[in-house]
Every structure is written in C-alpha cells, then in structure tokens.
Amino acid sequence: MLRHCEETYPSEACGILLGKIGEDERRVTQMVSCRNVANDPLHRYSIDPLELIRVQRQARDAGLEILGFYHSHPDHPARPSPTDLEDAHWIDYSYIITSVEQGKAGETQSFFLSGTREEDKRFTAEDLLIT
C-alpha cells in the first residue's frame, strides 16, 4: 500500500481492503491497488465501479469481504478532508489514509465511517495494528 501511494505521487493512490471480520476485530489480509479514475486525481480519488465489482467477486470467491478502502493525501495530513467525508458512502467500513510528503509515504491512520445514513455519517479514528 505504501509503495503504491509513493508510486502514484503527486496523484492520490487508492485501493480496496479485503479480509475477515472476527468477533472483536477486523483483519485485513489483502490490499488491492486500484486505478484512480477521478477527474482531479491530485485532490480526490475514485475507484472505477467495474473494478470494484470485479474485486468484490474475487473476494467472495476467496472467502473474503471488503472491509474498506485506502487512499493517499499528497503533501497533506493523514486525516479525512471534507471531500473524503462527502465522497464516503460505505458506512461501517474502514478508510485508511496515508500522507505522502514529497513522494515519501509518512503517517498512516485509519478511520471508521459510522452513522445510519448520509446525513449523520462521520469518521471516527480507529486503531491500526500492523502485524
């Protein structure tokens, strides 16, 4: 994921987090790098819906689930922007953000999108443990 974020700099990188949900944890076991198809890839990201469907099918066939998404913030902090919240629609999923400063991956943080509908959705910081 970090390598992908550095390779796409100064554009935003993006990808999909796959894994399993346990009783008290969500374990990401695979990350799928995706092409950023946003009209302004320097400031936002968008995953091609056909690519998302393909990855979703592959995950299902492998006994995995989509747990969330990752993207980079070129030369900006690893925290959700207003645009990130506006564009986030997968409630109860994780969103990992990596800051990339001058082409070098820096801080990485994870946020959980909670709420019940678009009007009350919000990001909450969540622990990220890399093993």
N, C-alpha and C positions, 0 to 999 in steps of 0.2 A: 504494500500500500504506500509506504513512504517513498519507495523508488518511483512508483507511478506518479505520485504528487510532484516529485522533483523533475521527472521527465517531461511533464506537461507544462511546467512553469514557462512563461508567466500566465498561462491559462489555468483555470480551475480544473483539477482532476475530479473524477467521480467514479463510484463503483458500488457494488452491492455486497452486503454482508450475509453470509449463509451459515447456518449451524442448527443447533437444537436448543429448545427451551426445557430446562430442568425445573425441579421443584422450587429452588431458590436462586437460580442463576440462568443467564442466557449465555451460551458458549458459542462464540464464532469459531468455526473450523475452516472456513474458506472465504476468501475475498475475490470477487470477480471485477477486474478493471473494465470500465465501460468507456465508450467514446462520448465526449461532451458535445451534444448537438445544440446547445444554447445559441441564440442569436448573438449574445455578447459573452463569449466564454472567458473573458478576462475578469468578469464581475459576477457571473452566475453559472450554474450548471443545470443540465437537463439530460436525462438518460432516454435514449430512443425507446418508445413504448414497445416496439417489436423486439428489441434486445432484452428488455425487462421480462417480457413474456417468455422468451427463449430461456433465460436464466431461471425463471420460476419453474418451468417444466423440467429443466435439468436438475434443479434442486429437489423437486418432488421425486424424480426417478432415482435420485441418490439417497432418499430418505432424509433430506434436509429441508429447512424452511428459510425464507427470507426473514432476517432479524433486523435489517435496517440498511443504511446507506453510509457511504463516506464521501467526503469531498475536501478539497483544499481551499485555503484562503491565501492567495499570493500576496505577500507583503502586508498582511493583516492578521490580527489575533485569531487564535483558535477558539472563537466563541460565535454563537449564532448571530447573524445580522438580521435586521428586519425583513430583508428579502428572503433569507433562509426560512424564517417562520412563515412568511406569506406563501412560499412555494412548497412547504412541507405538508403533505396530505395523508401520510401513513401514521395515523395515531396509534400509540402503543408500540412504536418501533424506535430503534436507536439511530442516532445520527452522529457519526464521528467526524470531527473537523481537525485537520492538520494545518498549522501555519507553515507557510513556505516563504522564508526570507531570502531574497536574492538567489533563489534556486536551491536553497538548502532547507530540507524539512526540519522543523523545530517542534514546538509544543503540539501535542495531540490530546484532545479532550473528547469525551462522549456525552451526548445529551439525549434524553428520553423525551419523545413527544407525547405529552399526556393531554387529557381533555376528553370530551364526549362528542364534540362537533367543531366545525371550523371557527365558530365564534368564541369558543373558550379554550382553544388549543394553546399550549405553552411548552417551552423547552425547560427541562429540569436537568441539572448536571447529574451524571451518574458515574459511579466508579468504573474505571477501566483498568483491568489487570491483564498484563501481557505475560503469558507463560510459555 
